[in-house]
Structure formats: structure tokens, C-alpha cells
Amino acid sequence: MEHISREQIIRDSRHPGPEVTSRRHFLDYLLGTSAVATLGAIIYPIIRFMSPPQVIESTESSVVAAKLSEVPVNSGKIFKFGNKPGIVVRTSAGELKAFSAVCTHLECIVQYRPDTKQIWCACHNGQYNLSGKNIGGPPPRPLEEFKVNMKLNDGSRSNAMA
């Protein structure tokens, strides 16, 4: 058995060996990186909340929704507008109106009901009037309204709605 002197024990405790030093460096590194990660996890959502999101506009400037003969009086037709559906409604008075066909509640597709003369969402019985305003059910906001232009047979355009 090897005899260890008191001086050797004191000297070894003042100058830890490579194993103790590497363990201490590892723990320092671990605590430092976890502190930086925690700080990043707190600051990143705050920065994302404060910066406005990039809104990608539709590349479609005009869409041929339907021929006038395809939308009889007091009826509606779903059409594609960019990557979302739209709805064109021909009122009892013959006026054309167009809206986003996506319900503002849970993004279900709306439809026109000729019996009530309203735009209706079947998911949760959301109801909109012919101005796109939410008048019943859970939808929190009105439908987005689109401008309607009618293209006449001679190639000229007519504004059906401003």
C-alpha cells in the first residue's frame, strides 16, 4: 500500500487534476448555454410578436367568376380567387355582389341561401347579409368584399359594384 503524506494531499486539493478541471468546464459550459437558450426562448416570441407578419397579396388581379347566365337572380356561385374560394351572389334585384367564401369563424365555406336571401355557413349556422355583415351565429367579423366588374360581349367593362 502506498503512503500519502499530508503535504501531498494539501497540494493536490489546491491544484485539482485534469479530471476535475474538465468536469468544471463542462458544467460551466452547460450552465452558460442553458442560460442563453432560456433567454432566447423568452426574447424570440416577443420580437416575433412586435414585428408585423409579411402579408402575401394575391397574384390574381381579376378573376372570371362566372358568366351572367350561370348566376340566375336570387342565387350564388362559388369561384376560385387565388388560393381561396369566393362567392358571387346575384340578388333579387339583379345586383351582383362578391365576397370571400371563407367564414370568419372557423374558415368553413359559406353558401347562398335563396330562401332567406342570406349567405350562410353550415358549420355553426353563421349568417351574413348581402353586404357581407355578420348578422347571426358565431362569426366575429364580416366577410371580405370583392369588387365586381362585368365584362360585356364587346370587350368593354362595366362596374357592377363600387
Residue pairs with C-beta under 8 A, 6 or more apart in sequence:
16 24
58 81
58 82
58 83
59 82
60 81
60 82
62 149
63 79
63 80
63 81
63 86
64 151
65 77
65 79
65 81
65 86
65 88
65 98
66 77
66 79
66 88
68 150
70 77
71 77
71 88
71 89
71 90
71 96
72 90
73 90
73 91
73 92
73 94
74 90
74 91
74 92
74 114
74 117
75 89
75 90
75 112
75 114
76 87
76 88
76 89
76 90
76 111
76 112
76 119
77 87
77 88
78 85
78 86
78 87
78 101
78 109
78 111
79 85
79 86
79 87
79 88
80 86
81 100
81 146
84 100
84 101
84 102
85 100
85 101
85 102
85 109
86 98
86 99
86 100
86 101
86 146
87 98
87 99
87 100
87 101
87 110
87 111
87 112
87 119
88 96
88 97
88 98
88 148
89 96
89 97
89 98
89 99
89 112
89 119
89 130
90 96
91 97
91 117
91 130
92 117
95 160
95 161
96 148
96 150
96 160
96 161
97 130
97 131
97 132
97 145
97 148
97 161
98 145
98 146
98 147
98 148
98 161
99 110
99 119
99 128
99 132
99 143
99 144
99 145
99 146
100 143
100 144
100 146
101 109
101 110
101 111
102 108
102 109
102 110
102 143
103 109
103 110
103 121
103 123
103 126
103 139
103 143
104 126
104 134
104 139
104 140
104 141
104 142
104 143
105 121
105 123
105 124
105 126
105 137
105 138
105 139
105 140
106 123
106 124
108 121
108 122
108 123
108 124
108 126
109 121
110 119
110 120
110 121
110 126
110 128
110 143
111 119
111 120
111 121
111 122
112 118
112 119
112 120
113 119
113 120
116 127
117 130
118 127
118 128
118 129
118 130
118 135
119 127
119 128
119 129
119 130
119 132
119 143
120 126
120 127
120 128
121 127
121 128
121 137
121 139
124 137
124 138
125 136
125 137
126 134
126 136
126 137
126 138
126 139
127 134
127 135
127 136
127 137
127 139
128 134
128 135
128 139
128 142
128 143
129 135
131 142
131 145
132 142
132 143
132 144
132 145
133 142
134 140
134 141
134 142
134 143
147 159
147 161
147 162
148 159
148 160
148 161
149 157
149 158
149 159
149 160
150 157
150 158
150 159
150 160
151 157
151 158
152 158
